[in-house]
């Protein structure tokens, strides 16, 4: 009996002492009213420059010193021993020989931005581009670095950037998905649907995958015998039953998301078909995007669809390549030009088209991958086999529109392109700056999870990179 009393006293005393020392977390208070989530448009608390975003995500790691970041030292010391230390991802194929870029750089636009000859169309929009040469995530593999750039942390399970934006701002249309992923005809991107997951945010903020070929959305059309008035009557009854079911299960976010998606699907039968159909676009627009050429047809079509979606009120669109096709560990001399040929013209066309329609000022266009490449050779078996290994310590990406500063080059890597050394920008800095352009303070956009307020940048050092902004 005495032992029981002692244990009871200790159980009471310990929380009291912890509370006295400020070490006991405040109790989690239950929600008095059920919380509901939707995609209705919401005004940001601060002044916003951007309302929509198109992210051209180049999974695999585009080689910055061959595309965006000229390094004369690499050319000077080509095939000589690299004088520094290198951490290889694939030591079995590693080499310590410097790999000078096979491609020439030249100044582009009135700003004089130096770009590779592999990107002639990007050169034509250089004055609209904010080029960051000092990105880093410092997590030297594809998955972890992709998680960092897509979700804010190098670990899986968290909401993606698109989910945070739609959670914070909703959408400007109720007839189309707020968040769309456009994938490649040859297959899904690395990590598949994790690229557009809502993580632990309510499912209503998850991205919608739109197929790269027809039918782009499965089961969009009703059976012929149910079309028209028959379907309208069924939908009216279904809506009534769904609402009654939702009223019986308040606070069930997955259920509410599912019901909202059914409602949106009904609207999409007309709106999505129209938005995804480029047949009525004028020939000069199709030609601008390269849809009249085999090499650029697919990427041009998806970039044009991305423009049509944001034009109709979609908040966030992300365009993916297949797998990790920018991952040139070998055969770079042939593989990198082929990828640039397929994507360069459509990418530049997207920026030009948004600009001529007055949409670039309010639409952020992002181009980049999760890493860059090393300054040394990989697969030293002759020029046709040469490649580069992973490098997340310094790489390039660019932004255009949405208030980002056009014709501007920010930051620098060292003389070898190995490490970002001047005005470094982390994935968290990028996220904080991007949210700022949407009128969102990155620490204030939170979601209560397990009693704690979680955010896109929580637990990370993040700063607003004002030098990137116009």
Secondary structure, DSSP 8 states (H G I E B T S, - for coil): -HHHHHHHHHHHHHHHHHHHTT-S-------SS-----------SS--S-SEEEEEE-TT---HHHHT---HHHHHTTTSB-SS----S-GGGEEEEE---SS-EEEETTTTEEEEGGGHHHHTTGGGEEEEEEEE----SHHHHHHHHHHSSSSSSS--HHHHHHHHH--S-SSS-SEEEE-BTTB-BTTGGGGG--TTS-GGGS-EEE-SSSSSSTT-S--GGGTTHHHHHHHHHHHHHHHHHHHHSTT-HHHHHHHHHHHHHHHHHHHHHHHH--TTS-HHHHHHHTTTSHHHHHHHHHHHHHHHHHHTT--EEEEE-SBTTT--SS-HHHHHHHHHHHHHHHHHHHHHHHHHTT-GGGEEEEEE-S-EE-SEEES-S-TTT-B--EE-SSEEEEEESTTB-TTEEE-EE-TTSSSEEES-EEHHHHHHHHHHHTT--TTT-EEEETTEEEETTTTS-----GGGB-
